[in-house]
Amino acid sequence: MQSVTAARLTTVLIQIAHGYSGSKRPAPKVQPRDFLPFPDWKPTAAVSDGPDGPTKFILSELVRTQCLPLHVYAALATAATGPT
């Protein structure tokens, strides 16, 4: 997954660099796929937008040990499921 993130970041950096270059030419057409070490990869659709089991367990343990405030847990849970 880090390769995908790095590829997306690279495309953003290329667009920003082109913007600062002052060039009158249009920005290069690049896609994250151009920077991946596995060129035929296509992202799979997520089964669920909510947090998975291990994530819920870790968050509940952090709340139980008072390392994570309850309002932060509620905000994370709301953000993970999307706006209602």
C-alpha positions as CSV (number, residue, x, y, z in Angstrom):
1,M,0.0,0.0,0.0
2,Q,2.9,2.4,0.5
3,S,3.7,2.1,-3.2
4,V,0.3,3.4,-4.1
5,T,0.6,6.3,-1.6
6,A,4.0,7.2,-2.9
7,A,2.7,7.1,-6.5
8,R,-0.2,9.4,-5.7
9,L,2.1,11.8,-3.8
10,T,4.5,11.8,-6.8
11,T,1.7,12.9,-9.2
12,V,0.7,15.7,-6.9
13,L,4.3,16.8,-6.5
14,I,4.7,16.9,-10.3
15,Q,1.6,19.0,-10.7
16,I,2.8,21.4,-8.0
17,A,6.3,21.6,-9.5
18,H,4.9,22.4,-12.9
19,G,2.7,25.1,-11.4
20,Y,5.7,26.8,-9.8
21,S,7.9,26.4,-12.9
22,G,6.1,29.2,-14.7
23,S,5.8,27.2,-17.9
24,K,3.1,28.2,-20.4
25,R,2.8,24.6,-21.5
26,P,0.0,22.4,-20.1
27,A,0.8,20.2,-17.1
28,P,2.1,16.7,-18.0
29,K,-0.6,14.0,-18.0
30,V,0.6,11.6,-15.3
31,Q,-1.2,9.0,-13.4
32,P,-0.2,7.2,-10.2
33,R,-0.2,4.0,-12.2
34,D,2.9,5.4,-14.1
35,F,5.0,5.3,-10.9
36,L,3.9,1.9,-9.5
37,P,6.4,-1.0,-9.5
38,F,3.5,-3.3,-10.6
39,P,2.0,-1.6,-13.7
40,D,-1.1,-3.8,-14.1
41,W,-2.4,-3.2,-10.6
42,K,-6.0,-1.9,-10.2
43,P,-7.4,-0.9,-6.8
44,T,-10.0,-3.2,-5.5
45,A,-13.3,-1.8,-4.2
46,A,-13.6,-1.8,-0.4
47,V,-16.1,-4.2,1.0
48,S,-17.0,-1.8,3.8
49,D,-16.2,1.8,4.5
50,G,-16.3,1.1,8.3
51,P,-13.4,0.1,10.4
52,D,-12.5,-3.6,10.4
53,G,-12.3,-5.9,13.5
54,P,-8.6,-5.3,14.4
55,T,-9.0,-1.6,14.2
56,K,-12.1,-1.6,16.4
57,F,-10.3,-3.8,18.9
58,I,-7.2,-1.5,19.1
59,L,-9.4,1.6,19.4
60,S,-11.5,0.1,22.2
61,E,-8.3,-0.9,24.1
62,L,-7.0,2.6,23.8
63,V,-10.3,4.0,25.2
64,R,-10.4,1.4,27.9
65,T,-6.8,2.3,29.1
66,Q,-7.7,6.0,28.8
67,C,-5.0,6.6,26.2
68,L,-7.6,7.9,23.7
69,P,-10.3,10.3,24.8
70,L,-13.8,9.1,24.1
71,H,-14.7,12.1,22.0
72,V,-11.7,11.3,19.7
73,Y,-13.0,7.7,19.4
74,A,-16.4,9.0,18.5
75,A,-15.0,11.4,15.8
76,L,-13.0,8.5,14.3
77,A,-16.0,6.2,14.3
78,T,-18.1,8.9,12.6
79,A,-15.4,9.7,10.0
80,A,-15.0,6.0,9.2
81,T,-18.6,5.4,8.5
82,G,-19.1,8.7,6.7
83,P,-21.6,11.6,7.2
84,T,-25.1,10.6,8.1
